[in-house]
């Protein structure tokens, strides 16, 4: 029997057109404790972890809510500044948001036997922890994109858009970085790491790229054939579609592949601190990591890419991975003047494409 009951509730924190989904997982052994999780993580990725945790802790009912990254951040920050309870655990793929919340004193310290094992790049002050390994990938429709057109690098994608506009204009999608926190983070990191980012941005504008606030929105369109290629998509979500039989191919960009570790923290005013700590330890521990690798996020530093993914190093140990480090350096992405300039460049490129 399916226990999760979904309810759509409109939020107006960032954009009135977006929605918040809530899911209830009743305690299979009868409720003794309750855990509230506010997250930006698709239910398909988190449900296997939640259900397995309830096998270990059968007396915990879990209330899970999924929103856009910007919405989770805004709500968590508001709760922090107003000294009110928001959630017991906050999870987000926008690790710059997690860094800001931690930096501003909105997270509790969590010490356990597991926390020293977390890699330094995924642990900030024992308050925020990365628990997944998620590459930013290029996806394509395997039925409609010929093998010679599969872009293995950013430069190859730029050239594809330049030389075949009759095929790919209006057929490429990426994040709307004005609405998506993770999309903004990926684009900002791209600009720092890639010498071709300016050309790529121009190519998106010229090709009238379709913009969506979520990976799922782009994947839906690639799967249906409405789009042919998606850029900077979360590899975990893309691989979930591929494994379910969707006509989606996945490329780990061979020039370099950005990797983030989805992060979690316990808010300062969490009502159920003890159970939140146990869930966080589950995510960081061997059992949670095994479930994540097999059923939720699929990729990892210490294992080869999943079968069917095009990678430069099929044996694993990929030197082209560039992780986004959970550290104070992430706060630069939220600097208002830099953000304003970066979004202005993005919007100008997209507007030029609409004028062509």
Secondary structure as GFF3:
##gff-version 3
##sequence-region A 1 356
A	DSSP	beta_strand	7	10	.	.	.	ID=ss1
A	DSSP	beta_strand	19	25	.	.	.	ID=ss2
A	DSSP	beta_strand	33	39	.	.	.	ID=ss3
A	DSSP	alpha_helix	43	56	.	.	.	ID=ss4
A	DSSP	beta_strand	60	66	.	.	.	ID=ss5
A	DSSP	alpha_helix	69	81	.	.	.	ID=ss6
A	DSSP	beta_strand	89	92	.	.	.	ID=ss7
A	DSSP	alpha_helix	95	103	.	.	.	ID=ss8
A	DSSP	three_ten_helix	115	117	.	.	.	ID=ss9
A	DSSP	three_ten_helix	120	122	.	.	.	ID=ss10
A	DSSP	beta_strand	123	124	.	.	.	ID=ss11
A	DSSP	beta_strand	128	130	.	.	.	ID=ss12
A	DSSP	beta_strand	134	141	.	.	.	ID=ss13
A	DSSP	three_ten_helix	147	149	.	.	.	ID=ss14
A	DSSP	alpha_helix	154	163	.	.	.	ID=ss15
A	DSSP	alpha_helix	165	168	.	.	.	ID=ss16
A	DSSP	beta_strand	172	175	.	.	.	ID=ss17
A	DSSP	alpha_helix	181	193	.	.	.	ID=ss18
A	DSSP	alpha_helix	197	206	.	.	.	ID=ss19
A	DSSP	beta_strand	210	212	.	.	.	ID=ss20
A	DSSP	alpha_helix	215	224	.	.	.	ID=ss21
A	DSSP	beta_strand	229	234	.	.	.	ID=ss22
A	DSSP	alpha_helix	235	243	.	.	.	ID=ss23
A	DSSP	beta_strand	248	251	.	.	.	ID=ss24
A	DSSP	beta_strand	257	260	.	.	.	ID=ss25
A	DSSP	beta_strand	263	265	.	.	.	ID=ss26
A	DSSP	alpha_helix	273	284	.	.	.	ID=ss27
A	DSSP	alpha_helix	286	291	.	.	.	ID=ss28
A	DSSP	pi_helix	292	296	.	.	.	ID=ss29
A	DSSP	beta_strand	309	310	.	.	.	ID=ss30
A	DSSP	beta_strand	321	323	.	.	.	ID=ss31
A	DSSP	three_ten_helix	328	334	.	.	.	ID=ss32
A	DSSP	alpha_helix	336	355	.	.	.	ID=ss33
###
